[in-house]
Amino acid sequence: MSRPEPRWVIENWRRSPLPLREKLALVFRNNLIKAKRRSSCCGHPGEPGC
């Protein structure tokens, strides 16, 4: 299981037009999906937390 590069994580965070509260919700949700699937991707590339 490979981890995403830090620059991708930062770019996903910066490019998202969502308000901070929604970004944090997506990070939480996407990380739960990744943990549940034991994967490095949640299936929503380009979203914060994926």
N, C-alpha and C positions, 0 to 999 in steps of 0.2 A: 504494500500500500504506500504509494508515494504522496508526499505532501506538496501542496501548491507553493509556488515561489512567492516570497513576500511581496515582490513588486506587483504581481497579479492581484493579490489581496488588496493592496493599497489602491490600485487602479479601479477595481470593482467598487470600492468604497467611495472614491472621489467622483466617479462618473455617474453614480446613481443620483437621479434628480429628487429622490424621496426625502421627506423630512427626517430628522435624526431619529425620532421615535420609531418610525416605520423601518428605517435601516437596522436599528437594533433588534426589532422584532424579527426581521428577515435573517439576521445573523444567528439569532437564537434558534429559529425554526430550521434553518438549513443545517446548522451544526447538529441538531437533534436527528435530522434525517441521516446525516453522514454517520453518526454514532450508531444509529439503529441498523443501518445497512453495512456497517463496518467498511466504509468506502472513503475515498478521499474527495469524492464529488457527490453533491446532493441531487444532481440532475437538473439544476437550474443555473447553467453557466452564465456568468455576467452579473448575477445578483450578489449583493453583499453576503459574505459568509460562505460562498461557494468557491 
